[in-house]
Amino acid sequence: MPRKILVIEDDRDIARLVELHLRDLGCEVHMAHDGSVGLDQALSRTYDLIILDLMLPRMDGLEVCRRLRANPPYTPILMLTAKSSELDRVLGLEIGADDYLTKPFSIRELLARVKALFRRVESLGSLAHPEVRKTIRSGELMIDVEKRKVTLQGQSAELTAKEFDLLLQFALHPGRVYTRSQLLDLVWGYAHDGYEHTVNSHINRLRAKIEEDPARPRYILTVWGVGYKFAEPEGDGPR
């Protein structure tokens, strides 16, 4: 069954080019050329991926992304932006985009990002099988895998998409040590050469949200000279 992709892009030449190459991958592609129409389409049916431009008429991509993340189901979002500042990219990721591409981009890179997102969804999709645990507990931290919700001492921790994926990668393999490069490949889905600082910044923000004392973390531990690991489960443990 072909994967369904919604492309929300107001530049019709770019949209058509993207559509042609996605169809070459065997995908079923739907189009929208402004944010309001794109949001309506995204909420009216299920897609495997949404490619979302940042600068759109009627409703910008950040607002579209924000509203999509407020409504189930969870659909991966690849954001396109003509802006080059790090602030714009980080803001998009913070509100829930799974990845981004800065215009102008090569079609080869676009397709690589799309394939990487599909691979990551497939790997996380294995969690839907009955024999795989649906809830992970470690001390006072609980991760609801299916609902992508995290609670600490019964209180909800509001994580971005990447923060949740990073935490889940750690929690599924407690005690395993990951280098920054491994985390980039596993969580972001492809190699970000020279972007190890991305891992550091995400871990710092994640610790600020789930650790009682981020300076003395209990869950995400630093392995000096190597990388990071998740502490061995406590209490009830994974199930």
HELIX and SHEET records of a PDB file:
HELIX    1   1 ARG A   12  ASP A   24  1                                  13    
HELIX    2   2 GLY A   35  SER A   44  1                                  10    
HELIX    3   3 GLY A   61  ARG A   69  1                                   9    
HELIX    4   4 GLU A   86  GLU A   94  1                                   9    
HELIX    5   5 ILE A  107  GLY A  125  1                                  19    
HELIX    6   6 SER A  126  ALA A  128  5                                   3    
HELIX    7   7 ALA A  161  ALA A  171  1                                  11    
HELIX    8   8 ARG A  180  VAL A  187  1                                   8    
HELIX    9   9 GLU A  196  ILE A  210  1                                  15    
SHEET    1   A 5 GLU A  28  ALA A  32  0                                        
SHEET    2   A 5 LYS A   4  ILE A   8  1                                        
SHEET    3   A 5 LEU A  49  ASP A  53  1                                        
SHEET    4   A 5 ILE A  77  THR A  81  1                                        
SHEET    5   A 5 ASP A  99  THR A 102  1                                        
SHEET    1   B 4 THR A 135  SER A 138  0                                        
SHEET    2   B 4 LEU A 141  ASP A 144 -1                                        
SHEET    3   B 4 LYS A 149  LEU A 152 -1                                        
SHEET    4   B 4 GLN A 155  ALA A 157 -1                                        
SHEET    1   C 2 ILE A 220  VAL A 223  0                                        
SHEET    2   C 2 GLY A 227  PHE A 230 -1                                        
END                                                                             
